[in-house]
Amino acid sequence: MYVIHRTALVNKPSIVQRAFIRHFGCKYSSHYLDLFCMGGGKNYTSELLVSPHTCIDPPPDTSRVSLVQGDYLYYHYGCDAFDDRGWGCGYRTLMTLCSWVRLQQEQHGKPNIPPVPNIEQIQKTLVDLGDKPSSFASSREWIGSFEVCLILDELYGISSKIIHMNSGTELQNQVEMLHNHFENSGSPIMMGGDTDASSKGIMGIATGATKSYLLIVDPHFWGEGTDADELVSLDWIKWHALEDFSPSSFYNLCVPQLRFKKTKTCS
């Protein structure tokens, strides 16, 4: 997948031309560049990394590790050529959750599953639901756990549980719940906050004698996310100790209530 910057028109024209031929069937024009940078309107999910958290080992001081079950696609800043840096992390985490839900529903034969929505479609849906004013459409307004719940329910019929914590220190009270969730249900979780306002995907939890860690898949990466090992080395995918979450920020967890089911195979 190509993420095209206007500076690349001068520095790497051949890459730009290949990207436009691939996506639009023609060579570059400024009109097509504007369309390309708007994002959405094309199926790009096959080019995203699948379950990149599998490239990272659990912390060595842990003995119980509970992970997301089933695959998802890693959505991040600019992955569809739409520049949402600084405000789109909640949307990208929602897209990652939607991809997991879709793959689950596809595997079990549910018909007419909506595609993973782009940012424009998410905003329009929230406006249509009456959750947001009309000015929210085409804005750079953030979304959080509540809006993620609304979209999952509206598009896929999946209810979610929101778990509120007044401080990062209260995450310790959710350790057993999180282990049980990943072991018995298996869906990815979205985390949001206020002082710590960076939305992130939670793909697992690991616990040892003295510490617990959350497995973070961070949507703030900008570029071509084609190498999971590189994402791990740059800490876009990492184990984050509970004690390092902000004590001055509240946190919300959006926990989709859809249980993972293994695909049946012939014996």
C-alpha angles and dihedrals in degrees: 000000000000126000105196124208120192090238088062090068087074102029102041110015094159091058090049092050092049091050093051094045089050097049103029105021093236142075125272125293127163089245092058092044089057090050092047093052092050091069128204128069096087137077107251100149094103089065097056125098115264117227096332091181088081089078094067126078121221119259110280093235094062131092105179117057123177119183141183111276120225129015133297136177121248110238118187142159112314097358090137094040091262112126106226098151113152098019113032103076094104091052092049093049089049089052090052090052091047091053090055092048092048093050090050093049093045093052091056098047103254108164129227098016111181116240121250103283123237122227094268091052092047091052093047091050092052090049092048090050090055093242093115135033120250090258088068091073112095090007131124094238117142125238128211142189096299093054090047089056091051094051095047090051096044098045103031106017091242119142120210137202120229116211114195124202122185092211141011088251089068091065087084088068090060099053097103092042091053093049090049091048096053093041096047107025104017103197122142117254131222119221124199135167145168113242086023091045098166110116114218142175119248111210102170151339131236126194133191136171095290109008143045127202136196120220105233124201102190120207094198093091113119120201138038106333097203101125118062093188090057091051089053092049090052093048095245084124112037149135108255120198114234090229090062096061113105115273089202097056129077116224134207125199120203106205114188111220098222119117120221114241123194116237111252116242130198115254 
